[in-house]
Amino acid sequence: MFNRVNKLLIELPNVEYGDANAASAVQELLGGKFGEMSTLNNYMYQSFNFRGKSKLKPFYDLVASITAEEFGHVELVSNTINLLHKGTSFAGDPDITPLQNATDKRNTYAFIANAQTSLAGDSMGNPWRGDYVFSSGNLVLDLLHNFFLECGARTHKMRVYEMTDHPAARELIGYLLVRGGTHILAYAKAIEMATGTDVTTMLPIPSLDNRVFDQARKYEERGYGNVLFTWNNVGDYKDIKYIWKGTNPASGDQLFVKEGSPKGYDIPDLESKPEEFAPGIGPDEYAAIAKRLMANM
């Protein structure tokens, strides 16, 4: 089972303006082949399908706990894309063409289908695909795939970072670079435990330290790259401590496991978009709904 918390992993900036084309680029970090929907679903199905959970519990715990974090990453990227659409249309009578700016944006589908919010797709408008999931049943092969997947995701994050200077996009990417690097190291350590092969000597891929990026540096300095959470408060998944131990090869800092989840931050409350008929609830409808909700209380 999963326990949902109504918080975001980090605080996103309260932006005054958006950038719909930047939102299109960030879509790759959500629904692309190396996006957060792919990391989530890869690890989720591997955890569901894991054979020998009791005998290989530290490895199962690792994949299962990172799965829970990836849910939060999907939520965080989606909310960033929502903020990146801020102010890209205006309210008004349909005859004055309030969505006129959408025709000049890379992804008009976000305006037509989703009321200027995130899509389950990539930067080119292609839907996320289930065959991006790799769940072979072979532990070492799955771990090696996950290591590669996270390295590919890191590369894409760096490239999107260089495509836009929007503060919401860069805050997101800075954080994800640090946490993605944490997962790369976690899978590298798991491979070493399973095979005796030290793949940490290959890191970082690409060969650029996170501290080069302004928005990533602060998360590194706060130690975000040294902790793995269990995302569970009753003692499950704590055996990741047998894998996630020692020091971080990039910084020399001690690695540690923390039970539970980070405290989280408020989720942005999206304003109504009358030009998109979203949510399509006016003052009269709201009053009627409130009356029905409070009836027989």
C-alpha positions as CSV (number, residue, x, y, z in Angstrom):
1,M,0.0,0.0,0.0
2,F,1.0,3.6,-0.4
3,N,0.4,6.5,2.1
4,R,0.0,9.8,0.4
5,V,1.1,13.1,2.0
6,N,-0.3,16.4,0.7
7,K,3.1,18.0,0.4
8,L,5.8,18.6,-2.3
9,L,9.4,17.5,-1.8
10,I,10.8,21.0,-2.1
11,E,9.4,24.6,-2.1
12,L,8.8,25.8,-5.6
13,P,9.2,29.6,-6.2
14,N,6.0,31.7,-6.3
15,V,6.6,32.8,-9.9
16,E,4.9,35.9,-11.4
17,Y,5.2,34.6,-15.0
18,G,5.4,31.4,-16.9
19,D,7.1,30.1,-20.0
20,A,5.0,27.6,-22.0
21,N,7.9,26.6,-24.2
22,A,10.0,25.9,-21.1
23,A,7.1,23.8,-19.9
24,S,7.4,21.7,-23.1
25,A,11.0,21.1,-22.5
26,V,10.4,20.1,-18.8
27,Q,7.8,17.6,-20.1
28,E,10.8,15.4,-21.2
29,L,11.8,15.2,-17.5
30,L,8.3,13.9,-16.8
31,G,7.1,11.7,-19.6
32,G,10.2,11.1,-21.7
33,K,12.1,7.7,-21.9
34,F,14.4,8.9,-19.1
35,G,11.8,10.9,-17.3
36,E,10.3,10.5,-13.8
37,M,7.4,8.5,-15.0
38,S,9.9,6.0,-16.4
39,T,12.0,5.8,-13.2
40,L,8.8,5.4,-11.1
41,N,7.3,2.7,-13.2
42,N,10.6,0.8,-13.7
43,Y,11.2,0.6,-10.0
44,M,7.6,0.1,-9.1
45,Y,7.2,-3.0,-11.3
46,Q,10.5,-4.3,-10.3
47,S,9.4,-4.1,-6.7
48,F,6.1,-5.7,-7.4
49,N,7.8,-8.5,-9.4
50,F,10.8,-9.0,-7.1
51,R,11.6,-12.7,-6.6
52,G,13.3,-13.7,-3.3
53,K,12.2,-10.7,-1.3
54,S,13.1,-12.3,2.0
55,K,16.4,-13.7,1.0
56,L,17.5,-10.5,-0.8
57,K,15.6,-8.1,1.4
58,P,18.2,-5.2,1.3
59,F,17.9,-5.0,-2.5
60,Y,14.2,-5.3,-2.4
61,D,14.0,-2.6,0.2
62,L,16.2,-0.3,-1.9
63,V,14.1,-0.6,-5.0
64,A,10.8,-0.4,-3.1
65,S,11.8,2.7,-1.1
66,I,13.2,4.6,-4.2
67,T,9.9,3.8,-5.9
68,A,8.0,5.8,-3.2
69,E,10.4,8.7,-3.7
70,E,9.8,8.6,-7.5
71,F,6.1,9.2,-6.9
72,G,7.1,12.4,-5.3
73,H,9.3,13.3,-8.2
74,V,6.4,12.8,-10.7
75,E,4.3,15.1,-8.5
76,L,7.0,17.7,-8.3
77,V,7.7,17.8,-12.0
78,S,4.0,18.0,-12.8
79,N,3.5,21.0,-10.4
80,T,6.5,22.7,-12.0
81,I,5.0,22.3,-15.4
82,N,1.8,23.8,-14.1
83,L,3.6,26.9,-12.8
84,L,5.4,27.2,-16.1
85,H,2.0,27.8,-17.8
86,K,1.2,30.8,-15.5
87,G,0.1,33.9,-17.4
88,T,0.3,32.3,-20.8
89,S,-3.4,33.1,-21.6
90,F,-6.0,35.6,-20.3
91,A,-9.6,35.5,-19.3
92,G,-12.2,37.1,-21.6
93,D,-15.1,36.5,-24.0
94,P,-14.4,33.7,-26.5
95,D,-14.7,36.1,-29.4
96,I,-11.6,38.1,-28.3
97,T,-9.5,34.9,-28.6
98,P,-8.2,34.6,-25.1
99,L,-6.1,31.5,-26.0
100,Q,-4.5,33.2,-29.0
101,N,-0.9,32.9,-27.6
102,A,-1.2,29.1,-27.6
103,T,-0.8,28.9,-31.4
104,D,2.8,30.1,-31.0
105,K,3.7,27.6,-28.4
106,R,5.5,24.3,-29.0
107,N,2.9,22.2,-27.3
108,T,-0.6,23.4,-28.1
109,Y,-2.0,20.1,-26.8
110,A,-1.4,21.3,-23.2
111,F,-3.8,24.2,-24.0
112,I,-6.3,22.1,-25.8
113,A,-6.5,19.0,-23.7
114,N,-5.2,19.8,-20.2
115,A,-6.0,23.4,-19.4
116,Q,-2.4,24.4,-19.3
117,T,-1.2,21.7,-17.0
118,S,1.2,18.7,-17.2
119,L,0.8,15.8,-19.6
120,A,1.7,12.2,-19.4
121,G,4.1,12.6,-22.3
122,D,7.4,13.9,-23.5
123,S,8.7,17.2,-24.9
124,M,7.5,16.4,-28.4
125,G,3.9,15.5,-27.3
126,N,4.4,11.8,-27.5
127,P,2.5,9.9,-24.7
128,W,4.6,8.0,-22.1
129,R,4.9,4.3,-23.1
130,G,4.6,1.3,-21.0
131,D,7.3,-0.5,-22.9
132,Y,9.8,1.9,-21.2
133,V,9.5,-0.4,-18.2
134,F,12.3,-3.0,-17.8
135,S,11.7,-5.7,-15.3
136,S,13.7,-8.7,-16.3
137,G,13.5,-10.7,-13.0
138,N,17.3,-10.9,-12.9
139,L,18.5,-8.8,-10.0
140,V,21.9,-7.8,-11.3
141,L,20.5,-7.0,-14.8
142,D,17.7,-4.9,-13.3
143,L,20.1,-3.0,-11.0
144,L,22.4,-2.3,-14.0
145,H,19.5,-1.1,-16.0
146,N,18.5,1.2,-13.2
147,F,22.0,2.6,-12.9
148,F,21.9,3.4,-16.7
149,L,18.4,4.8,-16.5
150,E,19.4,7.3,-13.7
151,C,22.6,8.3,-15.6
152,G,20.5,9.0,-18.7
153,A,18.0,10.9,-16.6
154,R,20.8,13.0,-15.2
155,T,22.0,13.9,-18.7
156,H,18.6,15.0,-19.8
157,K,18.2,17.2,-16.6
158,M,21.5,19.0,-17.4
159,R,20.4,19.7,-20.9
160,V,17.0,21.0,-20.0
161,Y,18.7,23.2,-17.3
162,E,20.7,24.7,-20.1
163,M,17.6,25.3,-22.2
164,T,15.7,27.6,-19.7
165,D,16.6,30.1,-17.0
166,H,13.0,30.1,-15.6
167,P,13.4,30.0,-11.7
168,A,10.7,27.3,-11.3
169,A,12.4,25.0,-13.8
170,R,15.8,25.5,-12.5
171,E,14.8,25.0,-8.8
172,L,13.2,21.7,-9.8
173,I,16.2,20.5,-11.9
174,G,18.7,21.5,-9.3
175,Y,17.0,19.4,-6.7
176,L,16.5,16.4,-9.1
177,L,20.1,16.5,-10.1
178,V,21.1,15.9,-6.4
179,R,18.5,13.3,-5.7
180,G,19.1,11.5,-9.1
181,G,22.8,11.4,-8.2
182,T,21.9,9.8,-4.9
183,H,19.9,7.1,-6.7
184,I,22.8,6.5,-9.2
185,L,25.2,6.0,-6.2
186,A,22.6,3.8,-4.5
187,Y,22.3,1.5,-7.5
188,A,26.1,1.5,-7.9
189,K,26.5,0.3,-4.3
190,A,23.8,-2.3,-4.8
191,I,25.7,-3.6,-7.9
192,E,28.9,-3.8,-5.9
193,M,27.2,-5.7,-3.1
194,A,25.7,-8.1,-5.6
195,T,28.7,-8.7,-7.8
196,G,31.8,-7.2,-6.1
197,T,32.2,-4.8,-9.0
198,D,32.8,-1.1,-8.1
199,V,31.0,1.0,-10.7
200,T,31.3,4.1,-8.6
201,T,34.6,4.7,-10.4
202,M,32.6,5.6,-13.5
203,L,30.8,8.5,-11.7
204,P,29.7,11.1,-12.3
205,I,28.1,10.6,-15.7
206,P,28.2,13.1,-17.4
207,S,31.5,14.1,-15.8
208,L,30.3,17.3,-14.2
209,D,29.8,17.9,-10.5
210,N,26.4,19.0,-9.3
211,R,27.9,22.0,-7.6
212,V,28.5,23.6,-11.0
213,F,24.8,24.3,-11.1
214,D,23.7,27.1,-8.8
215,Q,20.3,25.6,-7.9
216,A,21.9,22.2,-7.2
217,R,24.8,23.5,-5.1
218,K,22.6,24.5,-2.2
219,Y,21.0,21.0,-2.0
220,E,24.4,19.4,-2.0
221,E,25.5,21.7,0.8
222,R,22.4,20.8,2.8
223,G,23.3,17.1,2.6
224,Y,20.5,16.0,0.3
225,G,22.9,13.8,-1.6
226,N,23.9,11.7,1.4
227,V,20.5,10.4,2.7
228,L,18.1,7.8,1.6
229,F,14.6,7.7,3.2
230,T,12.6,4.6,3.9
231,W,9.4,6.4,3.1
232,N,7.8,4.2,5.8
233,N,7.2,4.8,9.5
234,V,6.8,1.2,10.8
235,G,10.2,-0.3,10.2
236,D,9.7,-1.6,6.7
237,Y,12.5,-1.1,4.1
238,K,15.1,-0.3,6.8
239,D,17.5,-2.9,5.4
240,I,18.7,-0.5,2.8
241,K,21.2,0.4,5.5
242,Y,23.2,-2.7,4.5
243,I,23.7,-1.2,1.0
244,W,23.6,2.6,1.7
245,K,26.6,2.9,4.0
246,G,30.1,4.3,4.0
247,T,30.9,7.7,2.5
248,N,29.9,9.6,-0.6
249,P,32.7,9.3,-3.1
250,A,32.0,12.8,-4.4
251,S,32.2,14.7,-1.1
252,G,33.5,12.2,1.5
253,D,30.4,12.8,3.6
254,Q,28.9,10.0,5.6
255,L,25.9,8.3,4.1
256,F,22.9,7.6,6.3
257,V,19.4,6.2,6.2
258,K,16.5,8.1,7.7
259,E,13.2,6.4,8.6
260,G,10.1,8.0,7.2
261,S,9.8,10.9,4.7
262,P,11.1,14.5,4.5
263,K,8.8,17.2,6.0
264,G,7.6,18.5,2.6
265,Y,6.3,21.9,1.4
266,D,2.9,23.3,0.3
267,I,1.6,22.4,-3.1
268,P,0.7,25.4,-5.3
269,D,-3.0,26.1,-5.5
270,L,-3.7,26.6,-9.1
271,E,-6.0,29.6,-10.0
272,S,-9.1,29.2,-12.0
273,K,-8.8,29.5,-15.8
274,P,-12.1,30.8,-17.1
275,E,-10.8,30.8,-20.6
276,E,-10.2,27.1,-20.3
277,F,-13.5,26.5,-18.4
278,A,-11.4,25.1,-15.6
279,P,-12.5,24.1,-13.1
280,G,-15.8,25.4,-14.6
281,I,-17.3,26.2,-11.2
282,G,-18.7,29.8,-10.9
283,P,-19.9,31.6,-7.7
284,D,-23.5,30.3,-8.1
285,E,-22.4,26.7,-8.6
286,Y,-19.9,27.0,-5.7
287,A,-22.7,28.2,-3.4
288,A,-24.9,25.3,-4.4
289,I,-22.1,22.8,-4.0
290,A,-21.3,24.2,-0.6
291,K,-24.9,23.8,0.5
292,R,-25.0,20.2,-0.7
293,L,-21.7,19.4,1.1
294,M,-22.9,20.8,4.4
295,A,-26.3,19.2,4.3
296,N,-27.1,16.6,7.0
297,M,-23.7,17.3,8.7
